[in-house]
Amino acid sequence: MTTYSLGVIPEPARSTSVFRAADVCVVGGGAAGVAAAVAAARAGAKVLLLEREGFLGGTLTSVSLGSICGLYAVTETKVTQIVSGFCDEVIQRLRELDGLGEPTRWLETASLPYDLFAMKVALDQLIQEAKVEVLFHAMVVGVSMNDRAVDAVLIETKEGRLAIRAKAFIDCSGDADLVNFAGAPCEISEGDLQFPTTMVRFGGVDTDALASLSRPALRERLEQAVADGYELPRTAGGVFAERPGLAHLNITKVAVDGKSPNPFDLSVMSRAEIAGREQVCTYLKAFRNYVPGFASAFVMDTGAVIGIRESRRTVGSYVLTDRDVLEGARFDDAIACCAWPMEDHAAGRATKWIWLPPGTYFQIPLRSLLLEDFDNLMVAGRCASATHGAQASIRVTAQCFAMGEAAGHTAAAAVARKTSVHQIPAADIQLKLEDNGAFLGALQ
């Protein structure tokens, strides 16, 4: 029997070629990253956007999210849009591409369905028009520091390891990868991470029958399936009709060894990807047998990757708290509003929702995107500076677009003025955002 040594492989020291130089480098091409890149480019910066996949959208497209959450504040009688600006531009492009649904009310909130391919094309268009250079298939694996500033990021590609030098950097990776490599403080709620989901689309669905099915009725039927022996880890989930015959499901809950998988453990995440597809097969059988309209359903596709809700959270100049969320906090440096509940995909078959009072919202401060002791590094998206509970509210799409737009303007302004991102007045960024139609709310 052959035995293998699992020791250490020495690698020779090496010098890495600088492949590109830019004013602003954005890491991650999801909602936050695209918004940041476009905003910075429109402000006059030369921008480079790095994305590990071969398309833009991040969770929106690689996970196949299916609907834009976080857009609205909702009462019994009214749905009010509270995030606009760059997000509105994306929505308009989706509409022009025939890739937009109608606002859909459910539970105590609402979301906006979209077509996955249309989202990819819409983001391509916006990036190209802003003259942002995108490097796909580029994974950030390290940084080079110069005192309080990031000098360059290191990426792995099919061409080998390359360096990207810039005057300012924005981490929109979702996992705070760049922030972590730079040595800035991060937190991760080990043992309490939200569970991930493998998103799936079913074809062959009677979407007229689906339209008359309420969430409580769906849960009742799936609970019956559980009672009859189906191993369904979640019975409360989102099922939306994308187009006639096509349904999008946010319904699986993936565990490994009974726990939410550590997103930074290669072996565990490999098992999680397989487990997610196994769950999809089980849910397909359950839906065919128990849910009206799904008797002839089949799996069209799943997301290219499992959907991670939470990993690292940065510890920034301000840490947004649970109390800020629930008490409708207002900030002088507000750059976005949010009415999304604290949505916790914890253990058990139900999702835990902590709702804001109807029609209310809180603000997200610019300081949640800034990092103490770092002059040219910012963060935007689901790894922004927040507690575990607050992150469960601000991690959704609309707020990621809004945070990214603010970060892009701030980074570009810092480069233009040759100063630290901390020295850019929040009022200047607020004016830029409002000029593009953003709603920032009002101080109480």
N, C-alpha and C positions, 0 to 999 in steps of 0.2 A: 504494500500500500504506500502510495506516494504521500509524503508530508510536505507542507509548505511553510516557509518562514514568513511571519507577518511582521517583520521588523521594519526598519526605516530605509527608504531608498534615497541616497544622497543625490542632490541635484547641483550641478555647477552654477556658480553665480552668473548672471547674464545681464546684459543691457537691453532694454526694450525700445524699439523704434517708436517715435512719435508719429502716429498715423494721420492725425488731424489736430488742428488748433482752432478754437472758437472763443467767442465772448462768453457764451453760456452753454453748458453741457447739461442736458436733462437725461437722467437715468430712469428708464421705464416709459413705455408708450401707451399706458392705459389712459383713463379719463383725466387724471391729474397731470400726467406727463404731456399729453397732447395739448391740453389747455395751457400749461406752463410754456411749452415750446412756442406755440403760436403767439401767446401774449408777449413773450420776450422778443420774438422776431418782429412783431408789429411795432414794438418800441424802439426798433433800430438795431438790435443786437444780431450778431452772427451766431446762429444757434445750431447745435448738433444734438440730435435725439438718438439715444441708444435703446434698442429693444431686442430682447432675447428670442422672440418668436419671429415669424415671417410676415406679420401683419400687426396693425395697431388695434388698440381697444382694451388690451389687458383682460381683466375679468369680464368685461362686456362681451368680448368675442372669443377668447380662448376658453373661458369657462362656460360660455353661452348663457349669460345671465338672463336675458329675455325681456327685461323691463327696467326702465329708469326709475329708481327709487329716490326719495328725498326731495322731490320737486315741490311738494304741496303741503300746505297747512289745511286741515280738514275740520269742518264742523258738521253737524247733522244735515245742514241744508246747503253748504257751500264748500267748494274746493278752490283754494286760492294758491296760485303759483308764487313761491317765495324765492326761487333760485332762477336767475335768468342770465344775462351777460353771455359769455361764451357758450354756456349750455343751451341757450336759445338758438344760437347759430347752428349747433349740432342738430337740434330738433328740426329746424327749418330745412337743413340738408336732407334729413331722413324723410321729411314730407315730400320734397322734390323727387326723391328716389323711390317713392311709393313704398317706403319702409317704416311707416309709423302707424301705430294703432291709435285708439282713443283712450283718454284717461280712464282708468278702471278702478272703481272703489272696491275696497275689501277691508274687512274688520273695521278699524277706525282710521284708515289711511287710504291712499290711492297711489297708483304708479302708472307709468306710460310704456306700453309694449312697443318693441321695435323689432325690425328684421335684422338678423345677425350679419348677413352679407352687406346689406345697405349701410350698417354701422361702419364696417370696414372701409367701404368706399367713401362715405361721408368724411371720415377722419383722414383718409388719404388726400382727399380734395383740399381740405382745410390746411393740412400741413404743406402740400405742394404750393398752394396759393401764397402762403406766408414765406415761401422760400426757405423752409427748414430742411436741412439735410438729415435724412434718417439712415442709420446703420442697423439693419436687421441682423438677426443671428449673432448678436454681440452680447456676451454675458460679462458683467463686471465681476472681477475677481480680486481687486486690490486697489490701493491708492498710493500716491506719492504726496507727502505732506511738506509744507514749507511754513514752519511755525504755526500760526493760527489759520492758515489757508491751505485748502486742497490745491495742489499744483497740477495733478493729473490723475485720471483713473486708468486702471489697467483692465483690458478686456481680453477674453479668449474668443477666437474666431477660427474659421477654417483656414485662415492665413497664418494662424498661430497667435501668440500673445502680442498685443499692440497697446500703445499708450495714446490717450486722448487728453490733450492739455486745454484748459479753459481758464477764464478769469473768474467765473462763478459756476457753481454746480447746484443742481436741484435733484434731490433724491425722491423720485416718484415710483420706486421699485415695489412698493407695497410691503416689503419685508425689511425696510430700512437697511438694505445691503450696503450702500455707500456710506451711510452714517456709521454703521457698525465697523466697516473697514477703516474709517477715519478715526475711530476711537471715541466717538461721541457717546454719551450715555444712552442706553436703551433699557427697556423693561420687557419682560415676557412673562405672562401669567401661566407658568408651568403648573399643570394640574388643574387649571381652570380655563384652558383655551376653548374657544367656541369650536364646535364640531364642524368639519367641512362637509360639502355636498358635491356629489357628482350630478351635474345637470343633465337632463335628457329631454329629447323631443320625440313624441309619439306621432306617427302618421296613422291614417285610417280611422280617425276619430270622428264621431258624430258630434261636431262642435255645437250644433243646435241643442242637443241634449245636455252637453257640458254647460252651456250658458244658463240653464235652469238649475244647475247643481250648486248649492251653497257650500261654503267651507265647513260649517257644522255637519251638513249631510254627508259630505265627502269623508270627514273624520269618522262619522258613525259607521260608514260602510267599511272603511279600512280597519277600524277597531274590531269589526265583526270578522274580517279576514284574519286578524291577529288571533282572535278567539278560536278560529278554525285551524290554527296551526301555521299561518304564514309568519315568517320572521321579518316583520317590518319595524325597523327602529324608530320610525316617525310616521304618525298618522295625521298630523296637521301640517299642511304645506300649501304652496301656491301652485295652482294649475290654471293656465291661461290659454285661450285660443289665440294663436298667432295669426292664422289664416284658416279658411274653411278646410277642415280635415286635419289640421295640424295643431297639436297642443304642446305647450312647454311646461315642464314639471320641475319645480324646486321642492323635492320631496325626500331624497335620500339623506341619511345621516351616517357618516362613515366613522367607525371606531377601529382601532387596532389594539388587540389585547384588552378590550373593554374601555379604552381611554381615547380621548381626542389625540390624534397623531401629532407628534412633534414635527413641525414643518421643516426643520433643519436636520432631521435624521434621514439619511438617504435610504436606508433599508426599510424603515418604517413607512416612509412616503411611497416607496415602491409597492409595498403591501397594500397601502391605502388605495392606490389607483386601481389595483385589481379588485379589491373589496367593493369599491364603488360600482364597478361594472357588474359584479355579481349581484349587488343589491338591485340594480336596474332590471336585471332579468327576473328577480323575484317580484318587484313592483309591477312589471308588465303582466305577469300571471295574475296577480291580485286585482289589478285594474280590469283585466279582461273578464274576470269572474264576478266582480263585486260592484263595479262602478258603471252606471249607465253611460252609453255612448262609446265604450271602449272595447266592446266585444271583438271587434276586428282590428284592434290597434296593433301596431308593430313599432319597433325602435327605428327611428330615422337616423339619429346620431346622438352621441353624448358630447359633452365638452371635450376639447383637446386635452385639458388638464382638469384635475379636481379643483373645486372652488374653495380656496382658503379664506376664511373670514377674519382671522386674527393671527398675527405672529409677533414680531417685534413692534414695540411702540417707542418712539423717541421720547426723551425727557428734555423738553425745550425750555425756552425762556418763560413760557407759561404752560402749565399742565391743565388742560380742560378737565373739569371734574364732573362726577355724577350730579352733584348739587347744581352746578352751572346748567346742566341739561334740564333737570327737573324743575328748576326755579326760573327758567327763562332768562338767563344771565345776559346782561348788556355790557359791551366793552367799547372804550373810546377808539380802539384800533380794530374794530370789527371789519371783517372782509367777506363774510358770508353769513347766511341765516340757515337754520335747520329746525324742522319740526318732526323729524323722524324719531320714532320711539327708541328706547334702549331695547334692542332686539337681540336676545341672548339664546343662541342655539346650544343649550347646555344638555346635561344628561336627561334621559326620559324621552317619551315619544312626542311631547308637546314643546313648542317654542315659547320661551318666556318673554312677554311683552310688558314693558313699563311705559305707559302712554303719557305724553304731555297733555295738559288741559286742552280741550278742543279749540282749534284756531290759534294756538299760541306757538311761539318759536323762541329759540335762543340764538345768540350770535357766537361765531367762531372768531377769535382774535388773531391778528397777524402774528403775535408773539408765539402762538402755537406752531408756527412754521419756522421759527428761528431757533438757533442753537447757541447757547452761551459758549464763549471761547472759540467760536468759529466765525471768521469774517466773511467767507464767501460760500458758505454751505447752507442750504435751506432744505426743507422737506415739505411734501404735500401729498395728500391722499390718506389711505387707511393707516399709515404708520406715523401720522402726525402726532404731536404731543398731547396725550390724553390718558385718562385712567382707563382701566378695563371696561367699566360701564359706559363712560362717555364715548369711547371708541366704538362701542356697539351701536351708537347713534350716528356718528359722523362718518362712518366708513363707507356709506352708500354713494351711488354714482353722482347725483347732482352736487353733493357737497365736495366730492373729489374734483369735479370740473371747476367749481368755484375756488377751492383752495389752490389748485394749479394755476388758475388765471392770476390770482394775487401773487403767488410766488414768482411767476414769470415776469410780471411787471417790476417786482422788487429787485430781482436779480439783475435785470436789464438796467434799472436805474442806478444800482450800485456800480456796475461796470462803467456806465456813461459818466458818472460823477467821481470815479476812481476812489471809492470809499467802501466801508463795510456795509453789509446788508442791514446791520443794526442801526446805521445812521440815516436810513431812508425814512422820512416822516410818514407815518401811517396815513395822514391826511392826503398826501400825494398819491398814494396807491388807491385810496378810496375814491378820489376824483377820477382816476383812470378807469376804475371798475364801473363807476356810475356813468361815465361817458359812453361805455359800451352796454348800458342798459341794466347793469346789475342792481339788484335790490339788496340793500344792506341793513334795512330795518331802521329803527330809531331808538335813541337812548330813552330809558324810562324817566 
